[in-house]
């Protein structure tokens, strides 16, 4: 699988997960979504290890994470600033890998994947087994039962295996997936605010 192909698969699974949440937050339809963030984490750490500039990731994740946060809070019915969305979690991963494991670890605690900083740092050190344990621990802290925790943790070695060749593929504009993430959250949040999703 190419890196770009993986992004499309992950985004598709993410949308399915977020739609399933609007219908039944604890339903089985959300299980495929447990595979998503581990894939983005593997992509992130892989890109960092292949020389993607730290500053590029910091400002992109920071700006789009900030833009996405109100839509994220609306879509999931959370308070405005707790927890912080997945882009901010990935930002914590960048900081843990490139700046300070401690700072990235602490920042990760504020996000929807609380152990992202730890998982990213372990993955960057080639300790993917422990990274999987940390990522599964995030699911446990998010309130998922054992099966959700296991599936979340297994997503790390799964995507590490699928993306081991690092084939690029035809690329979308750099901003597309960032903008799509923020935009789809605002769209779902708006629909929920209008009462389209009623539970």
ZAMARGU-4260 file (C-alpha; in steps of 0.2 Angstrom, whole numbers, plus 5000, padded with zeros to 4 digits):
<rodrens>
0) 5000/5000/5000 | 5006/5017/4996 | 5007/5031/5009 | 4994/5041/4999 | 4983/5026/4997
5) 4984/5023/5016 | 4979/5041/5020 | 4963/5039/5009 | 4959/5022/5018 | 4962/5030/5035
10) 4951/5045/5031 | 4937/5034/5025 | 4937/5024/5040 | 4938/5040/5051 | 4922/5047/5042
15) 4913/5030/5045 | 4918/5031/5063 | 4912/5049/5066 | 4895/5045/5057 | 4893/5030/5068
20) 4896/5040/5083 | 4881/5051/5079 | 4870/5036/5078 | 4876/5025/5092 | 4892/5031/5101
25) 4896/5014/5109 | 4890/5003/5094 | 4899/4990/5084 | 4900/5002/5069 | 4914/5012/5078
30) 4926/4997/5078 | 4934/5000/5061 | 4938/5017/5068 | 4949/5010/5081 | 4962/5006/5067
35) 4963/5024/5061 | 4974/5034/5073 | 4987/5021/5074 | 4989/5022/5055 | 4991/5041/5056
40) 5004/5039/5070 | 5014/5027/5060 | 5013/5039/5045 | 5019/5053/5056 | 5033/5045/5064
45) 5039/5037/5047 | 5039/5054/5039 | 5049/5062/5053 | 5062/5048/5052 | 5063/5052/5034
50) 5067/5070/5036 | 5051/5080/5035 | 5055/5096/5044 | 5049/5098/5062 | 5043/5116/5059
55) 5032/5111/5044 | 5022/5099/5055 | 5021/5110/5070 | 5013/5124/5061 | 5001/5114/5050
60) 4995/5103/5064 | 4994/5118/5076 | 4984/5129/5064 | 4972/5116/5058 | 4970/5108/5075
65) 4965/5125/5081 | 4953/5127/5067 | 4946/5110/5070 | 4943/5111/5088 | 4926/5120/5089
70) 4919/5108/5076 | 4926/5093/5085 | 4918/5099/5101 | 4901/5102/5092 | 4902/5085/5083
75) 4905/5075/5099 | 4896/5085/5112 | 4912/5089/5121 | 4917/5105/5131 | 4926/5117/5119
80) 4944/5113/5126 | 4942/5096/5132 | 4948/5084/5125 | 4958/5092/5111 | 4956/5084/5094
85) 4967/5071/5084 | 4978/5084/5075 | 4983/5091/5092 | 4987/5073/5098 | 4998/5071/5082
90) 5006/5088/5087 | 5010/5081/5104 | 5018/5066/5095 | 5029/5078/5084 | 5035/5087/5100
95) 5039/5070/5109 | 5049/5064/5094 | 5058/5080/5089 | 5058/5091/5104 | 5055/5084/5121
100) 5047/5067/5126 | 5041/5074/5142 | 5033/5089/5135 | 5025/5079/5121 | 5019/5066/5134
105) 5011/5079/5145 | 5003/5088/5130 | 4996/5071/5124 | 4986/5070/5140 | 4975/5084/5135
110) 4970/5076/5119 | 4958/5062/5114 | 4972/5050/5113 | 4981/5053/5130 | 4996/5043/5127
115) 5000/5049/5109 | 5016/5057/5115 | 5023/5042/5123 | 5017/5030/5109 | 5025/5042/5096
120) 5042/5042/5105 | 5042/5023/5107 | 5038/5021/5089 | 5052/5033/5084 | 5064/5022/5094
125) 5059/5006/5085 | 5050/5000/5100 | 5034/4997/5091 | 5028/4983/5103 | 5028/4996/5117
130) 5021/5009/5106 | 5006/4997/5103 | 5004/4995/5121 | 5004/5014/5124 | 4992/5017/5110
135) 4980/5003/5116 | 4981/5012/5133 | 4975/5027/5126 | 4959/5018/5121 | 4957/5011/5138
140) 4959/5029/5145 | 4945/5035/5133 | 4933/5022/5140 | 4934/5008/5127 | 4932/4990/5134
145) 4945/4977/5132 | 4941/4973/5113 | 4943/4991/5109 | 4959/4993/5118 | 4966/4978/5109
150) 4961/4983/5092 | 4967/5000/5094 | 4984/4994/5100 | 4985/4981/5086 | 4983/4995/5073
155) 5001/5001/5076 | 5010/4985/5070 | 4996/4982/5057 | 5000/4999/5048 | 5019/4997/5052
160) 5018/4981/5042 | 5007/4988/5028 | 5018/5003/5025 | 5035/4995/5027 | 5039/4999/5009
165) 5035/5017/5009 | 5029/5019/4992 | 5023/5037/4989 | 5009/5036/4976 | 5001/5051/4968
170) 4999/5065/4981 | 4984/5076/4985 | 4989/5094/4989 | 4997/5095/5006 | 4983/5105/5014
175) 4969/5093/5008 | 4968/5081/5022 | 4971/5094/5036 | 4957/5104/5028 | 4946/5089/5026
180) 4948/5084/5044 | 4943/5102/5051 | 4929/5104/5038 | 4920/5087/5041 | 4920/5090/5059
185) 4912/5107/5057 | 4899/5099/5045 | 4895/5085/5057 | 4894/5098/5072 | 4883/5109/5062
190) 4871/5095/5058 | 4871/5090/5076 | 4867/5108/5082 | 4853/5108/5069 | 4846/5092/5077
195) 4849/5081/5062 | 4857/5068/5074 | 4846/5065/5088 | 4849/5052/5101
</rodrens>
